[in-house]
Amino acid sequence: MPVRSAAPPATDVVGLALEVLVAQGMSRPAARTALKAMAQERGLPVTRCAALVVAAVDGRMG
């Protein structure tokens, strides 16, 4: 049986984070811009910032 990692691939994480932001009432372009801005403000790559958004919604922090 193949071993699965706990973290989804980076493209999936960005997609999931965008879905979270869209669910909060943002348009998809606005969600993408907001995610990029959040990452830039924190000095993180977009994928890492997206992973933090997904983890926060999922109840995991780290």
C-alpha positions in Angstrom: 0.0 0.0 0.0 1.5 3.4 -0.9 2.3 5.8 1.9 0.4 9.1 1.7 1.9 12.3 3.1 -0.1 14.3 5.6 0.2 17.5 3.5 -1.5 17.7 0.1 0.5 18.8 -2.9 1.2 22.6 -3.1 -1.2 23.2 -6.0 -3.9 21.5 -4.0 -3.1 23.6 -0.9 -3.4 26.8 -2.9 -6.7 25.7 -4.4 -8.1 24.7 -1.0 -7.0 28.1 0.5 -8.7 29.9 -2.4 -11.9 27.9 -1.8 -11.8 28.9 1.8 -11.5 32.6 0.9 -14.2 32.3 -1.7 -16.5 30.7 0.8 -16.0 33.8 3.0 -17.6 35.9 0.2 -14.6 36.9 -1.9 -14.6 36.5 -5.7 -11.9 34.1 -7.0 -9.6 36.9 -8.3 -10.0 38.8 -5.0 -9.1 35.6 -3.1 -6.0 35.1 -5.2 -4.9 38.7 -4.7 -5.6 38.4 -0.9 -3.6 35.2 -0.6 -0.6 36.8 -2.4 -0.9 39.9 -0.2 -1.0 37.8 3.0 2.1 35.9 1.9 4.0 39.0 1.0 3.1 40.7 4.3 4.4 37.7 6.2 7.5 37.2 4.0 6.3 33.6 3.1 5.9 31.8 -0.1 2.3 31.7 -1.3 2.1 27.9 -0.9 3.2 28.2 2.8 0.7 30.9 3.5 -2.0 28.8 1.8 -1.1 25.8 3.9 -1.5 28.0 7.0 -5.0 29.1 5.9 -6.0 25.5 5.2 -4.5 24.3 8.6 -6.4 27.1 10.5 -9.7 26.0 8.9 -8.9 22.4 9.5 -8.2 23.1 13.1 -4.4 22.4 12.9 -1.9 25.1 13.6 1.8 24.9 12.7 
